[in-house]
Amino acid sequence: MDQAAGSTQHARSLPVCYRHPDRETGVRCTRCERPICPECMVSASVGFQCPDCVRGGSGTGHPPAASRPRTVAGGTVTADPRLATKVLIGINLAVFLLQLAVGDRFTSRFELFGQAHAPLLTGVQGVAEGQYYRMLTAMFLHGGYTHILFNMLSLWWLGGPLETALGRARYLTLYFVSGLAGSALTYLIADPNQPSLGASGAIFGLFGATGVLMRRLNYDLRPLVALLVINLVITFTPGMHIAWEAHIGGLVAGIVTGYAMVHAPRRNRALIQYGTCALVLAVVAVLTLVRTAQLT
């Protein structure tokens, strides 16, 4: 008796389609978040949208917010949903051209390492000696053509769809938080005189956030997991000279930040999303200060 009553209560707790009140559904429009049944689902680049959002919110009888499309994370839908990804790729390519034109003195000025030890890096100082900007600038440097090729392809494949799903501001926040987390873990663990550079920390953050998003939308995670496993195998392969610390730091930060982005409830959503980012950055700051205290 109690069991049957519990099942009935659970069934009634499911939302119903806003256009067909007699149909229960577990799917919501990725823009306005109204429940939609299979008949009302319109396939979009990420998830499904309701007919009114596809028509630009021209329906009647709905709240004004429905006419202002939002991404699944509550971000603003823009005319070019991949603009930030294109800009990031452009900046990385421009910096790489500078590396080729200027040479090692440019790279050594902006790559990440904890502390310089003469005579290996005469005249150059590291993060522990006050050059904290290296934790950011190292994210835009690359060690060669293969390095930047694979990173930029990964940025395009992962970044474009993720930017579309999150919105520009949230996507850029995720990217830089993940990259800085990767730099912080590298600074904390790696040899202080070992240079590190590349966008891999931020890109592994995109990996983590993409997995969270795909799970939220009930997509098949197996292709992404397979690709991630391949990348992790390469990361830990002896002799590859890859800064695994940046990859792991970025991945963890991407999962945490991505979860906050796509699972935050509508009420106080922005506060939860950016508050989580602030907490991750606070951890980055603590790790950085701890390592600096160790080296000075």
Phi, psi and omega in degrees: 000307179295325181295315180296319179297320179296321180294319179297319180295321179295319181296320181289343181282347178289141177289162178245154180301136184290342179258340180227086186299344181272002184243120177279151182204152176250008182253140178237153176297133182288349179263300185261350177067021173281145179295139179224140178272170181305325180293331183265355182286127174245119184298133179236178180299328174227113178073212182231153178237158178276161181302323182293320179291325177296323179277005179087022177074032184275356180293164181250159175083010180249158180296154182305329182298333181293337180272000176245091187302141178232154175284175181298336179264003179093007180281169179280134176281126184249165181296321177243095186289356179245015185299314182298321177297318178297319180295317178299317178297318179298319179296315179299317179293319179297317179294323179295321176296323175296320177300317180293322185284317186271322178101197187297330182294331175287314181297314182293340179283336188234353179286169184265124163206155189284313186206132181275137178237115177294150005266006185299318182232061182300130177083001181246139179246158182250191182299318182297340180262016172107355182267068183291340180299338181299332180295334177267312185294330179297337180292345183248008178256154179219154187268003179163180184296317181295319180301309183287328180298309182293322179293319181288325175296317178296320179297320180290314182294318182271319187291318183302303179298324181291321176297320178299321183282324185268327191098156190298311185295315181292323179296313179296322177299314178301316183299311184285324177298316179295317180297318179291326176296320176296319177295320182295317180291324176297314179299322183289319191255320187292161174304129186298339181257012180263112181295149178218141180202159177128160180271009188298324179299314178295321181291323175294330173297322176295323175304308183299315181292325178296320177298318178297316181295316181297323178293320178298324182268006179061036175276162178288118184275349188300317178299319180293317180297318179299316179294321179294318179298318178300316180295322180290324176298315178298320181302318185261011177288126180301141178088356181278342179055047180255136179284086182297333180300320179294321180295313182292317178300316178294320181297312181297315179297323179294321179294313181296311182292318179299321179298317178295324182294314189263347182249356179297134178294158184300322179287126181060030185299311181298322179298316180293317182296306183284335174295320176296318177299319179295322178294318178297318178294328176295320176296319177302315181296318180297314179300320181295315180294323178298315180293321178297320178296327179291325188267349184243000000 
